Amino acid sequence: MMIALPMVLTVALGVWIDKKMNTFPIFLVVMILLGMGLTIVNVYKFIIPFLEKRSDREDNKNINK
């Protein structure tokens, strides 16, 4: 959902805007790029806590040695 939802919503919005303004590929391409950016940010925010927790565990193992 975290990956698909932003892409589906932005593509649908891009198609809708293009139909309203009769500018077919322009807003679709812009919204696809926006959706990709939003997806990257969402995944980054989701992954960072796991990476920090892993890094903390590895630091604690190195200190205990």
mmCIF file of the N, C-alpha and C atoms, coordinates in Angstrom:
data_MODEL
# 
_entry.id   MODEL 
# 
loop_
_atom_site.group_PDB 
_atom_site.id 
_atom_site.type_symbol 
_atom_site.label_atom_id 
_atom_site.label_alt_id 
_atom_site.label_comp_id 
_atom_site.label_asym_id 
_atom_site.label_entity_id 
_atom_site.label_seq_id 
_atom_site.pdbx_PDB_ins_code 
_atom_site.Cartn_x 
_atom_site.Cartn_y 
_atom_site.Cartn_z 
_atom_site.occupancy 
_atom_site.B_iso_or_equiv 
_atom_site.pdbx_formal_charge 
_atom_site.auth_seq_id 
_atom_site.auth_comp_id 
_atom_site.auth_asym_id 
_atom_site.auth_atom_id 
_atom_site.pdbx_PDB_model_num 
ATOM 1   N N  . MET A 1 1  ? 0.824  -1.197 0.000   1.00 0.00 ? 1  MET A N  1 
ATOM 2   C CA . MET A 1 1  ? 0.000  0.000  0.000   1.00 0.00 ? 1  MET A CA 1 
ATOM 3   C C  . MET A 1 1  ? 0.867  1.259  0.000   1.00 0.00 ? 1  MET A C  1 
ATOM 4   N N  . MET A 1 2  ? 1.966  1.190  0.727   1.00 0.00 ? 2  MET A N  1 
ATOM 5   C CA . MET A 1 2  ? 2.825  2.362  0.854   1.00 0.00 ? 2  MET A CA 1 
ATOM 6   C C  . MET A 1 2  ? 3.443  2.745  -0.500  1.00 0.00 ? 2  MET A C  1 
ATOM 7   N N  . ILE A 1 3  ? 3.637  1.775  -1.360  1.00 0.00 ? 3  ILE A N  1 
ATOM 8   C CA . ILE A 1 3  ? 4.223  2.040  -2.670  1.00 0.00 ? 3  ILE A CA 1 
ATOM 9   C C  . ILE A 1 3  ? 3.131  2.289  -3.706  1.00 0.00 ? 3  ILE A C  1 
ATOM 10  N N  . ALA A 1 4  ? 2.095  1.488  -3.681  1.00 0.00 ? 4  ALA A N  1 
ATOM 11  C CA . ALA A 1 4  ? 1.069  1.553  -4.722  1.00 0.00 ? 4  ALA A CA 1 
ATOM 12  C C  . ALA A 1 4  ? 0.144  2.756  -4.583  1.00 0.00 ? 4  ALA A C  1 
ATOM 13  N N  . LEU A 1 5  ? -0.263 3.089  -3.381  1.00 0.00 ? 5  LEU A N  1 
ATOM 14  C CA . LEU A 1 5  ? -1.263 4.139  -3.190  1.00 0.00 ? 5  LEU A CA 1 
ATOM 15  C C  . LEU A 1 5  ? -0.828 5.506  -3.722  1.00 0.00 ? 5  LEU A C  1 
ATOM 16  N N  . PRO A 1 6  ? 0.372  6.001  -3.390  1.00 0.00 ? 6  PRO A N  1 
ATOM 17  C CA . PRO A 1 6  ? 0.769  7.294  -3.953  1.00 0.00 ? 6  PRO A CA 1 
ATOM 18  C C  . PRO A 1 6  ? 0.840  7.276  -5.481  1.00 0.00 ? 6  PRO A C  1 
ATOM 19  N N  . MET A 1 7  ? 1.304  6.166  -6.054  1.00 0.00 ? 7  MET A N  1 
ATOM 20  C CA . MET A 1 7  ? 1.404  6.083  -7.507  1.00 0.00 ? 7  MET A CA 1 
ATOM 21  C C  . MET A 1 7  ? 0.027  6.085  -8.155  1.00 0.00 ? 7  MET A C  1 
ATOM 22  N N  . VAL A 1 8  ? -0.889 5.293  -7.625  1.00 0.00 ? 8  VAL A N  1 
ATOM 23  C CA . VAL A 1 8  ? -2.234 5.213  -8.200  1.00 0.00 ? 8  VAL A CA 1 
ATOM 24  C C  . VAL A 1 8  ? -2.939 6.557  -8.096  1.00 0.00 ? 8  VAL A C  1 
ATOM 25  N N  . LEU A 1 9  ? -2.846 7.184  -6.934  1.00 0.00 ? 9  LEU A N  1 
ATOM 26  C CA . LEU A 1 9  ? -3.523 8.467  -6.742  1.00 0.00 ? 9  LEU A CA 1 
ATOM 27  C C  . LEU A 1 9  ? -2.942 9.566  -7.633  1.00 0.00 ? 9  LEU A C  1 
ATOM 28  N N  . THR A 1 10 ? -1.633 9.634  -7.733  1.00 0.00 ? 10 THR A N  1 
ATOM 29  C CA . THR A 1 10 ? -1.034 10.695 -8.549  1.00 0.00 ? 10 THR A CA 1 
ATOM 30  C C  . THR A 1 10 ? -1.272 10.469 -10.038 1.00 0.00 ? 10 THR A C  1 
ATOM 31  N N  . VAL A 1 11 ? -1.238 9.212  -10.479 1.00 0.00 ? 11 VAL A N  1 
ATOM 32  C CA . VAL A 1 11 ? -1.520 8.928  -11.893 1.00 0.00 ? 11 VAL A CA 1 
ATOM 33  C C  . VAL A 1 11 ? -2.975 9.270  -12.207 1.00 0.00 ? 11 VAL A C  1 
ATOM 34  N N  . ALA A 1 12 ? -3.888 8.874  -11.341 1.00 0.00 ? 12 ALA A N  1 
ATOM 35  C CA . ALA A 1 12 ? -5.304 9.193  -11.560 1.00 0.00 ? 12 ALA A CA 1 
ATOM 36  C C  . ALA A 1 12 ? -5.521 10.704 -11.581 1.00 0.00 ? 12 ALA A C  1 
ATOM 37  N N  . LEU A 1 13 ? -4.874 11.410 -10.673 1.00 0.00 ? 13 LEU A N  1 
ATOM 38  C CA . LEU A 1 13 ? -5.002 12.866 -10.647 1.00 0.00 ? 13 LEU A CA 1 
ATOM 39  C C  . LEU A 1 13 ? -4.407 13.487 -11.917 1.00 0.00 ? 13 LEU A C  1 
ATOM 40  N N  . GLY A 1 14 ? -3.285 12.973 -12.376 1.00 0.00 ? 14 GLY A N  1 
ATOM 41  C CA . GLY A 1 14 ? -2.669 13.474 -13.603 1.00 0.00 ? 14 GLY A CA 1 
ATOM 42  C C  . GLY A 1 14 ? -3.556 13.269 -14.821 1.00 0.00 ? 14 GLY A C  1 
ATOM 43  N N  . VAL A 1 15 ? -4.163 12.095 -14.928 1.00 0.00 ? 15 VAL A N  1 
ATOM 44  C CA . VAL A 1 15 ? -5.070 11.819 -16.047 1.00 0.00 ? 15 VAL A CA 1 
ATOM 45  C C  . VAL A 1 15 ? -6.287 12.736 -15.970 1.00 0.00 ? 15 VAL A C  1 
ATOM 46  N N  . TRP A 1 16 ? -6.827 12.913 -14.772 1.00 0.00 ? 16 TRP A N  1 
ATOM 47  C CA . TRP A 1 16 ? -8.010 13.760 -14.593 1.00 0.00 ? 16 TRP A CA 1 
ATOM 48  C C  . TRP A 1 16 ? -7.711 15.217 -14.979 1.00 0.00 ? 16 TRP A C  1 
ATOM 49  N N  . ILE A 1 17 ? -6.582 15.734 -14.519 1.00 0.00 ? 17 ILE A N  1 
ATOM 50  C CA . ILE A 1 17 ? -6.204 17.115 -14.852 1.00 0.00 ? 17 ILE A CA 1 
ATOM 51  C C  . ILE A 1 17 ? -5.992 17.257 -16.363 1.00 0.00 ? 17 ILE A C  1 
ATOM 52  N N  . ASP A 1 18 ? -5.313 16.268 -16.969 1.00 0.00 ? 18 ASP A N  1 
ATOM 53  C CA . ASP A 1 18 ? -5.081 16.322 -18.417 1.00 0.00 ? 18 ASP A CA 1 
ATOM 54  C C  . ASP A 1 18 ? -6.392 16.309 -19.202 1.00 0.00 ? 18 ASP A C  1 
ATOM 55  N N  . LYS A 1 19 ? -7.364 15.529 -18.754 1.00 0.00 ? 19 LYS A N  1 
ATOM 56  C CA . LYS A 1 19 ? -8.662 15.505 -19.439 1.00 0.00 ? 19 LYS A CA 1 
ATOM 57  C C  . LYS A 1 19 ? -9.368 16.848 -19.306 1.00 0.00 ? 19 LYS A C  1 
ATOM 58  N N  . LYS A 1 20 ? -9.306 17.441 -18.120 1.00 0.00 ? 20 LYS A N  1 
ATOM 59  C CA . LYS A 1 20 ? -9.959 18.731 -17.897 1.00 0.00 ? 20 LYS A CA 1 
ATOM 60  C C  . LYS A 1 20 ? -9.315 19.845 -18.724 1.00 0.00 ? 20 LYS A C  1 
ATOM 61  N N  . MET A 1 21 ? -7.990 19.818 -18.824 1.00 0.00 ? 21 MET A N  1 
ATOM 62  C CA . MET A 1 21 ? -7.266 20.913 -19.489 1.00 0.00 ? 21 MET A CA 1 
ATOM 63  C C  . MET A 1 21 ? -6.881 20.579 -20.927 1.00 0.00 ? 21 MET A C  1 
ATOM 64  N N  . ASN A 1 22 ? -7.169 19.332 -21.368 1.00 0.00 ? 22 ASN A N  1 
ATOM 65  C CA . ASN A 1 22 ? -6.846 18.884 -22.712 1.00 0.00 ? 22 ASN A CA 1 
ATOM 66  C C  . ASN A 1 22 ? -5.349 19.012 -23.020 1.00 0.00 ? 22 ASN A C  1 
ATOM 67  N N  . THR A 1 23 ? -4.537 18.553 -22.078 1.00 0.00 ? 23 THR A N  1 
ATOM 68  C CA . THR A 1 23 ? -3.067 18.614 -22.205 1.00 0.00 ? 23 THR A CA 1 
ATOM 69  C C  . THR A 1 23 ? -2.470 17.232 -21.957 1.00 0.00 ? 23 THR A C  1 
ATOM 70  N N  . PHE A 1 24 ? -2.970 16.201 -22.631 1.00 0.00 ? 24 PHE A N  1 
ATOM 71  C CA . PHE A 1 24 ? -2.801 14.817 -22.212 1.00 0.00 ? 24 PHE A CA 1 
ATOM 72  C C  . PHE A 1 24 ? -1.487 14.413 -21.545 1.00 0.00 ? 24 PHE A C  1 
ATOM 73  N N  . PRO A 1 25 ? -0.355 14.384 -22.153 1.00 0.00 ? 25 PRO A N  1 
ATOM 74  C CA . PRO A 1 25 ? 0.736  13.725 -21.429 1.00 0.00 ? 25 PRO A CA 1 
ATOM 75  C C  . PRO A 1 25 ? 1.438  14.593 -20.380 1.00 0.00 ? 25 PRO A C  1 
ATOM 76  N N  . ILE A 1 26 ? 1.220  15.882 -20.392 1.00 0.00 ? 26 ILE A N  1 
ATOM 77  C CA . ILE A 1 26 ? 2.010  16.779 -19.546 1.00 0.00 ? 26 ILE A CA 1 
ATOM 78  C C  . ILE A 1 26 ? 1.796  16.494 -18.058 1.00 0.00 ? 26 ILE A C  1 
ATOM 79  N N  . PHE A 1 27 ? 0.568  16.612 -17.585 1.00 0.00 ? 27 PHE A N  1 
ATOM 80  C CA . PHE A 1 27 ? 0.316  16.424 -16.161 1.00 0.00 ? 27 PHE A CA 1 
ATOM 81  C C  . PHE A 1 27 ? 0.470  14.967 -15.743 1.00 0.00 ? 27 PHE A C  1 
ATOM 82  N N  . LEU A 1 28 ? 0.219  14.049 -16.655 1.00 0.00 ? 28 LEU A N  1 
ATOM 83  C CA . LEU A 1 28 ? 0.424  12.637 -16.336 1.00 0.00 ? 28 LEU A CA 1 
ATOM 84  C C  . LEU A 1 28 ? 1.884  12.371 -16.007 1.00 0.00 ? 28 LEU A C  1 
ATOM 85  N N  . VAL A 1 29 ? 2.787  12.886 -16.829 1.00 0.00 ? 29 VAL A N  1 
ATOM 86  C CA . VAL A 1 29 ? 4.225  12.687 -16.600 1.00 0.00 ? 29 VAL A CA 1 
ATOM 87  C C  . VAL A 1 29 ? 4.652  13.377 -15.308 1.00 0.00 ? 29 VAL A C  1 
ATOM 88  N N  . VAL A 1 30 ? 4.185  14.598 -15.092 1.00 0.00 ? 30 VAL A N  1 
ATOM 89  C CA . VAL A 1 30 ? 4.541  15.329 -13.871 1.00 0.00 ? 30 VAL A CA 1 
ATOM 90  C C  . VAL A 1 30 ? 4.048  14.580 -12.639 1.00 0.00 ? 30 VAL A C  1 
ATOM 91  N N  . MET A 1 31 ? 2.827  14.078 -12.701 1.00 0.00 ? 31 MET A N  1 
ATOM 92  C CA . MET A 1 31 ? 2.272  13.384 -11.545 1.00 0.00 ? 31 MET A CA 1 
ATOM 93  C C  . MET A 1 31 ? 2.930  12.023 -11.317 1.00 0.00 ? 31 MET A C  1 
ATOM 94  N N  . ILE A 1 32 ? 3.364  11.359 -12.386 1.00 0.00 ? 32 ILE A N  1 
ATOM 95  C CA . ILE A 1 32 ? 4.115  10.110 -12.215 1.00 0.00 ? 32 ILE A CA 1 
ATOM 96  C C  . ILE A 1 32 ? 5.418  10.396 -11.478 1.00 0.00 ? 32 ILE A C  1 
ATOM 97  N N  . LEU A 1 33 ? 6.110  11.459 -11.864 1.00 0.00 ? 33 LEU A N  1 
ATOM 98  C CA . LEU A 1 33 ? 7.357  11.823 -11.182 1.00 0.00 ? 33 LEU A CA 1 
ATOM 99  C C  . LEU A 1 33 ? 7.092  12.191 -9.721  1.00 0.00 ? 33 LEU A C  1 
ATOM 100 N N  . LEU A 1 34 ? 6.014  12.922 -9.477  1.00 0.00 ? 34 LEU A N  1 
ATOM 101 C CA . LEU A 1 34 ? 5.645  13.266 -8.104  1.00 0.00 ? 34 LEU A CA 1 
ATOM 102 C C  . LEU A 1 34 ? 5.322  12.011 -7.301  1.00 0.00 ? 34 LEU A C  1 
ATOM 103 N N  . GLY A 1 35 ? 4.585  11.092 -7.896  1.00 0.00 ? 35 GLY A N  1 
ATOM 104 C CA . GLY A 1 35 ? 4.254  9.833  -7.221  1.00 0.00 ? 35 GLY A CA 1 
ATOM 105 C C  . GLY A 1 35 ? 5.493  9.021  -6.892  1.00 0.00 ? 35 GLY A C  1 
ATOM 106 N N  . MET A 1 36 ? 6.451  9.002  -7.805  1.00 0.00 ? 36 MET A N  1 
ATOM 107 C CA . MET A 1 36 ? 7.699  8.285  -7.547  1.00 0.00 ? 36 MET A CA 1 
ATOM 108 C C  . MET A 1 36 ? 8.454  8.933  -6.386  1.00 0.00 ? 36 MET A C  1 
ATOM 109 N N  . GLY A 1 37 ? 8.475  10.257 -6.376  1.00 0.00 ? 37 GLY A N  1 
ATOM 110 C CA . GLY A 1 37 ? 9.140  10.960 -5.273  1.00 0.00 ? 37 GLY A CA 1 
ATOM 111 C C  . GLY A 1 37 ? 8.469  10.692 -3.941  1.00 0.00 ? 37 GLY A C  1 
ATOM 112 N N  . LEU A 1 38 ? 7.149  10.738 -3.920  1.00 0.00 ? 38 LEU A N  1 
ATOM 113 C CA . LEU A 1 38 ? 6.418  10.453 -2.682  1.00 0.00 ? 38 LEU A CA 1 
ATOM 114 C C  . LEU A 1 38 ? 6.656  9.021  -2.210  1.00 0.00 ? 38 LEU A C  1 
ATOM 115 N N  . THR A 1 39 ? 6.709  8.094  -3.143  1.00 0.00 ? 39 THR A N  1 
ATOM 116 C CA . THR A 1 39 ? 6.956  6.698  -2.795  1.00 0.00 ? 39 THR A CA 1 
ATOM 117 C C  . THR A 1 39 ? 8.345  6.526  -2.197  1.00 0.00 ? 39 THR A C  1 
ATOM 118 N N  . ILE A 1 40 ? 9.333  7.176  -2.785  1.00 0.00 ? 40 ILE A N  1 
ATOM 119 C CA . ILE A 1 40 ? 10.702 7.083  -2.264  1.00 0.00 ? 40 ILE A CA 1 
ATOM 120 C C  . ILE A 1 40 ? 10.774 7.653  -0.857  1.00 0.00 ? 40 ILE A C  1 
ATOM 121 N N  . VAL A 1 41 ? 10.127 8.782  -0.618  1.00 0.00 ? 41 VAL A N  1 
ATOM 122 C CA . VAL A 1 41 ? 10.125 9.391  0.716   1.00 0.00 ? 41 VAL A CA 1 
ATOM 123 C C  . VAL A 1 41 ? 9.424  8.477  1.718   1.00 0.00 ? 41 VAL A C  1 
ATOM 124 N N  . ASN A 1 42 ? 8.291  7.891  1.339   1.00 0.00 ? 42 ASN A N  1 
ATOM 125 C CA . ASN A 1 42 ? 7.564  6.994  2.244   1.00 0.00 ? 42 ASN A CA 1 
ATOM 126 C C  . ASN A 1 42 ? 8.397  5.773  2.615   1.00 0.00 ? 42 ASN A C  1 
ATOM 127 N N  . VAL A 1 43 ? 9.022  5.160  1.621   1.00 0.00 ? 43 VAL A N  1 
ATOM 128 C CA . VAL A 1 43 ? 9.852  3.979  1.891   1.00 0.00 ? 43 VAL A CA 1 
ATOM 129 C C  . VAL A 1 43 ? 11.050 4.364  2.754   1.00 0.00 ? 43 VAL A C  1 
ATOM 130 N N  . TYR A 1 44 ? 11.657 5.494  2.478   1.00 0.00 ? 44 TYR A N  1 
ATOM 131 C CA . TYR A 1 44 ? 12.799 5.962  3.263   1.00 0.00 ? 44 TYR A CA 1 
ATOM 132 C C  . TYR A 1 44 ? 12.406 6.150  4.729   1.00 0.00 ? 44 TYR A C  1 
ATOM 133 N N  . LYS A 1 45 ? 11.281 6.817  4.955   1.00 0.00 ? 45 LYS A N  1 
ATOM 134 C CA . LYS A 1 45 ? 10.824 7.038  6.334   1.00 0.00 ? 45 LYS A CA 1 
ATOM 135 C C  . LYS A 1 45 ? 10.464 5.735  7.030   1.00 0.00 ? 45 LYS A C  1 
ATOM 136 N N  . PHE A 1 46 ? 10.034 4.744  6.276   1.00 0.00 ? 46 PHE A N  1 
ATOM 137 C CA . PHE A 1 46 ? 9.686  3.453  6.859   1.00 0.00 ? 46 PHE A CA 1 
ATOM 138 C C  . PHE A 1 46 ? 10.928 2.636  7.186   1.00 0.00 ? 46 PHE A C  1 
ATOM 139 N N  . ILE A 1 47 ? 11.948 2.704  6.349   1.00 0.00 ? 47 ILE A N  1 
ATOM 140 C CA . ILE A 1 47 ? 13.140 1.868  6.493   1.00 0.00 ? 47 ILE A CA 1 
ATOM 141 C C  . ILE A 1 47 ? 14.127 2.418  7.521   1.00 0.00 ? 47 ILE A C  1 
ATOM 142 N N  . ILE A 1 48 ? 14.242 3.726  7.647   1.00 0.00 ? 48 ILE A N  1 
ATOM 143 C CA . ILE A 1 48 ? 15.250 4.338  8.517   1.00 0.00 ? 48 ILE A CA 1 
ATOM 144 C C  . ILE A 1 48 ? 15.212 3.820  9.955   1.00 0.00 ? 48 ILE A C  1 
ATOM 145 N N  . PRO A 1 49 ? 14.061 3.728  10.625  1.00 0.00 ? 49 PRO A N  1 
ATOM 146 C CA . PRO A 1 49 ? 14.085 3.215  12.005  1.00 0.00 ? 49 PRO A CA 1 
ATOM 147 C C  . PRO A 1 49 ? 14.682 1.813  12.111  1.00 0.00 ? 49 PRO A C  1 
ATOM 148 N N  . PHE A 1 50 ? 14.422 0.944  11.132  1.00 0.00 ? 50 PHE A N  1 
ATOM 149 C CA . PHE A 1 50 ? 14.987 -0.397 11.153  1.00 0.00 ? 50 PHE A CA 1 
ATOM 150 C C  . PHE A 1 50 ? 16.496 -0.362 10.975  1.00 0.00 ? 50 PHE A C  1 
ATOM 151 N N  . LEU A 1 51 ? 16.974 0.507  10.104  1.00 0.00 ? 51 LEU A N  1 
ATOM 152 C CA . LEU A 1 51 ? 18.415 0.613  9.895   1.00 0.00 ? 51 LEU A CA 1 
ATOM 153 C C  . LEU A 1 51 ? 19.107 1.185  11.127  1.00 0.00 ? 51 LEU A C  1 
ATOM 154 N N  . GLU A 1 52 ? 18.480 2.165  11.778  1.00 0.00 ? 52 GLU A N  1 
ATOM 155 C CA . GLU A 1 52 ? 19.064 2.740  12.993  1.00 0.00 ? 52 GLU A CA 1 
ATOM 156 C C  . GLU A 1 52 ? 19.111 1.705  14.110  1.00 0.00 ? 52 GLU A C  1 
ATOM 157 N N  . LYS A 1 53 ? 18.055 0.920  14.243  1.00 0.00 ? 53 LYS A N  1 
ATOM 158 C CA . LYS A 1 53 ? 18.016 -0.120 15.276  1.00 0.00 ? 53 LYS A CA 1 
ATOM 159 C C  . LYS A 1 53 ? 19.104 -1.155 15.016  1.00 0.00 ? 53 LYS A C  1 
ATOM 160 N N  . ARG A 1 54 ? 19.295 -1.530 13.765  1.00 0.00 ? 54 ARG A N  1 
ATOM 161 C CA . ARG A 1 54 ? 20.330 -2.493 13.398  1.00 0.00 ? 54 ARG A CA 1 
ATOM 162 C C  . ARG A 1 54 ? 21.713 -1.920 13.685  1.00 0.00 ? 54 ARG A C  1 
ATOM 163 N N  . SER A 1 55 ? 21.906 -0.652 13.364  1.00 0.00 ? 55 SER A N  1 
ATOM 164 C CA . SER A 1 55 ? 23.183 -0.002 13.597  1.00 0.00 ? 55 SER A CA 1 
ATOM 165 C C  . SER A 1 55 ? 23.492 0.072  15.090  1.00 0.00 ? 55 SER A C  1 
ATOM 166 N N  . ASP A 1 56 ? 22.479 0.373  15.893  1.00 0.00 ? 56 ASP A N  1 
ATOM 167 C CA . ASP A 1 56 ? 22.666 0.433  17.345  1.00 0.00 ? 56 ASP A CA 1 
ATOM 168 C C  . ASP A 1 56 ? 23.066 -0.934 17.900  1.00 0.00 ? 56 ASP A C  1 
ATOM 169 N N  . ARG A 1 57 ? 22.445 -1.995 17.391  1.00 0.00 ? 57 ARG A N  1 
ATOM 170 C CA . ARG A 1 57 ? 22.792 -3.346 17.852  1.00 0.00 ? 57 ARG A CA 1 
ATOM 171 C C  . ARG A 1 57 ? 24.229 -3.687 17.487  1.00 0.00 ? 57 ARG A C  1 
ATOM 172 N N  . GLU A 1 58 ? 24.651 -3.332 16.280  1.00 0.00 ? 58 GLU A N  1 
ATOM 173 C CA . GLU A 1 58 ? 26.021 -3.624 15.852  1.00 0.00 ? 58 GLU A CA 1 
ATOM 174 C C  . GLU A 1 58 ? 27.018 -2.801 16.673  1.00 0.00 ? 58 GLU A C  1 
ATOM 175 N N  . ASP A 1 59 ? 26.661 -1.556 17.006  1.00 0.00 ? 59 ASP A N  1 
ATOM 176 C CA . ASP A 1 59 ? 27.547 -0.735 17.833  1.00 0.00 ? 59 ASP A CA 1 
ATOM 177 C C  . ASP A 1 59 ? 27.687 -1.339 19.228  1.00 0.00 ? 59 ASP A C  1 
ATOM 178 N N  . ASN A 1 60 ? 26.586 -1.829 19.789  1.00 0.00 ? 60 ASN A N  1 
ATOM 179 C CA . ASN A 1 60 ? 26.636 -2.456 21.115  1.00 0.00 ? 60 ASN A CA 1 
ATOM 180 C C  . ASN A 1 60 ? 27.462 -3.733 21.085  1.00 0.00 ? 60 ASN A C  1 
ATOM 181 N N  . LYS A 1 61 ? 27.404 -4.505 20.017  1.00 0.00 ? 61 LYS A N  1 
ATOM 182 C CA . LYS A 1 61 ? 28.216 -5.717 19.912  1.00 0.00 ? 61 LYS A CA 1 
ATOM 183 C C  . LYS A 1 61 ? 29.699 -5.365 19.858  1.00 0.00 ? 61 LYS A C  1 
ATOM 184 N N  . ASN A 1 62 ? 30.046 -4.314 19.135  1.00 0.00 ? 62 ASN A N  1 
ATOM 185 C CA . ASN A 1 62 ? 31.445 -3.900 19.018  1.00 0.00 ? 62 ASN A CA 1 
ATOM 186 C C  . ASN A 1 62 ? 31.972 -3.349 20.336  1.00 0.00 ? 62 ASN A C  1 
ATOM 187 N N  . ILE A 1 63 ? 31.122 -2.697 21.125  1.00 0.00 ? 63 ILE A N  1 
ATOM 188 C CA . ILE A 1 63 ? 31.548 -2.147 22.403  1.00 0.00 ? 63 ILE A CA 1 
ATOM 189 C C  . ILE A 1 63 ? 31.796 -3.281 23.403  1.00 0.00 ? 63 ILE A C  1 
ATOM 190 N N  . ASN A 1 64 ? 30.954 -4.313 23.359  1.00 0.00 ? 64 ASN A N  1 
ATOM 191 C CA . ASN A 1 64 ? 31.074 -5.408 24.303  1.00 0.00 ? 64 ASN A CA 1 
ATOM 192 C C  . ASN A 1 64 ? 32.258 -6.318 24.013  1.00 0.00 ? 64 ASN A C  1 
ATOM 193 N N  . LYS A 1 65 ? 32.846 -6.239 22.862  1.00 0.00 ? 65 LYS A N  1 
ATOM 194 C CA . LYS A 1 65 ? 33.980 -7.134 22.511  1.00 0.00 ? 65 LYS A CA 1 
ATOM 195 C C  . LYS A 1 65 ? 35.251 -6.695 23.141  1.00 0.00 ? 65 LYS A C  1 
# 
